[in-house]
């Protein structure tokens, strides 16, 4: 099981079935906020939907294809971070994340991202990590920029977000770049 203490108040751990109700409540309380940038919010309507999501993440981890971890801040779940999948042949992954509105701006997500980037390069020996953010999601884009990622380009109309397409900005960093930076 993946469990990573980022610092005293921040812990990442794999989602378990017992987390479904707490995670569902977090999503439900932040639905309007999350909906602005995340296309799955309307399809997560019940606690059963959240349980199904958690089961899929458990299967993802069991098949060695990445993971989704809850972000606990001061003992309360505040968001999710994880690898979308892992391309073992090319030693590559991409990271996705979200955080509840009341916890934005505290450095939690930057620290959580740093932790799973360290894990990708140090513990599982990947070569590349990518983060894609919606073009106008400036808070999300600030994280890879703060962590020294290179802005590699834009994918036009990469995602359907309820009633319109959004462009994605692609950020990438290599293991050797991460090692040379002050992030390690």
C-alpha atoms as one frame of an Amber mdcrd trajectory, in Angstrom:
protein
   0.000   0.000   0.000   1.239   3.468  -0.870   1.434   5.813   2.103   3.681
   8.857   2.049   4.077  11.410   4.814   4.831  14.658   2.992   5.260  16.637
   6.208   3.614  16.708   9.647   0.221  17.908   8.425   0.154  16.364   4.918
  -0.123  12.671   4.108  -0.814  10.846   0.845  -2.351   7.402   0.932  -4.124
   5.070  -1.418  -7.861   5.342  -1.380  -9.693   2.479   0.331 -13.375   1.515
   0.300 -13.787   3.047   3.757 -12.888   6.475   2.335 -15.903   6.599  -0.002
 -18.313   8.525   2.202 -15.770  11.145   3.283 -14.540  11.586  -0.306 -18.090
  11.836  -1.629 -18.920  14.555   0.915 -15.792  16.471  -0.096 -16.747  16.294
  -3.771 -20.351  17.216  -3.054 -19.383  20.276  -0.968 -16.985  21.428  -3.704
 -19.081  20.492  -6.730 -19.469  24.014  -8.172 -15.807  24.819  -7.574 -14.510
  21.551  -9.092 -16.899  21.634 -12.028 -15.111  24.636 -13.526 -12.113  22.475
 -14.526 -12.995  18.799 -14.024 -15.277  16.980 -16.490 -16.181  14.065 -14.198
 -17.932  16.051 -11.452 -21.462  15.646 -12.821 -21.003  11.887 -13.217 -20.060
  11.514  -9.540 -23.582  11.972  -8.209 -23.749   9.426  -5.382 -21.618   7.754
  -2.774 -21.924   4.592  -4.887 -20.254   6.445  -7.779 -17.419   7.361  -5.425
 -17.119   3.724  -4.301 -16.871   2.659  -7.951 -14.139   5.241  -8.516 -12.205
   3.965  -5.503 -12.518   0.369  -6.718 -11.160   1.406 -10.114  -8.195   3.102
  -8.423  -7.531  -0.021  -6.365  -7.515  -2.046  -9.596  -5.202   0.509 -11.205
  -2.725   0.105  -8.349  -3.039  -3.717  -8.315  -2.256  -3.838 -12.042   0.898
  -1.717 -11.507  -0.470   1.043 -13.703  -0.251   4.012 -11.348  -2.375   5.055
  -8.417  -4.711   7.682  -7.027  -3.983   8.831  -3.500  -6.080  10.857  -1.136
  -4.427  13.984   0.206  -5.009  14.242   3.935  -4.336  17.601   5.570  -4.497
  17.692   9.368  -6.292  14.349   9.310  -9.020  15.316   6.831  -9.213  14.361
   3.174  -8.758  17.479   1.072  -8.191  16.215  -2.471  -6.744  13.608  -4.805
  -3.422  13.229  -6.591  -2.076  10.420  -8.698  -0.547   9.011 -11.837  -3.031
   8.663 -14.690  -1.159   5.553 -15.800   2.442   4.448 -16.155   4.100   3.720
 -19.481   6.745   1.273 -18.250   8.306   0.828 -21.693   9.080   4.536 -21.975
   9.385   5.146 -18.211   6.798   7.910 -18.263   3.732   9.036 -16.319   1.420
  12.015 -16.085   0.015  13.492 -12.908  -3.517  14.616 -12.185  -4.731  16.398
  -9.071  -7.480  18.421  -7.432  -7.921  20.092  -4.079 -10.936  21.389  -2.162
 -11.524  25.104  -2.447 -10.868  25.891   1.214  -7.408  24.304   1.046  -6.144
  26.081  -2.075  -3.291  28.516  -1.534  -1.650  26.722   1.406   1.083  24.970
  -0.593  -0.526  21.563  -0.046  -0.753  20.606  -3.717   2.752  21.793  -4.591
   4.149  19.665  -1.741   1.993  16.679  -2.743   3.149  16.981  -6.375   6.774
  17.210  -5.303   6.327  14.046  -3.235   4.916  11.943  -6.070   7.439  13.341
  -8.547  10.213  12.310  -6.149   8.533   8.907  -5.895   8.369   8.586  -9.695
  12.046   9.357 -10.220  13.621   7.879  -7.087  11.426   4.936  -6.104  10.126
   3.579  -9.412  12.863   4.874 -11.714  10.762   6.730 -14.270  12.424   9.118
 -16.728   9.651  11.626 -17.462   6.711  13.166 -15.648   4.121  15.278 -17.411
   1.368  17.561 -16.139  -1.365  18.893 -18.421  -3.516  21.808 -17.294  -6.372
  23.686 -18.888  -5.014  26.817 -20.527  -6.895  29.239 -18.266  -6.608  27.217
 -15.043  -3.879  29.477 -13.696  -3.848  27.968 -10.176  -3.245  24.497 -11.573
  -0.638  25.741 -14.036   1.272  27.512 -11.257   2.221  24.150  -9.734   4.380
  22.709 -12.554   5.782  26.183 -13.169   6.750  26.483  -9.495   8.341  23.022
  -9.575  10.601  23.791 -12.541   8.734  21.946 -15.298   9.233  23.079 -18.883
   6.191  24.388 -20.725   6.346  22.206 -23.830   3.337  23.393 -25.766  -0.409
  23.445 -26.113  -2.847  20.789 -27.264  -5.804  22.525 -28.887  -9.266  21.488
 -27.755  -7.839  18.614 -25.728 -10.793  18.192 -23.402 -14.570  18.522 -23.572
 -15.688  20.383 -20.457 -19.503  20.101 -20.321 -20.364  22.547 -23.114 -17.036
  23.614 -24.640 -13.531  22.450 -25.406 -10.500  23.611 -23.443  -6.907  23.709
 -24.589  -4.281  21.970 -22.476  -0.860  23.340 -21.675   1.679  20.511 -21.493
   4.463  20.648 -18.910   7.227  18.070 -18.638  10.296  17.326 -16.586  12.946
  14.624 -16.921  14.609  12.749 -14.082  17.982  14.354 -14.838  16.406  17.831
 -14.780  14.662  17.105 -11.484  17.896  15.794  -9.991  19.786  18.928 -11.079
  17.163  21.257  -9.641  16.773  22.066  -5.971  13.614  19.912  -5.860  15.334
  16.679  -4.865
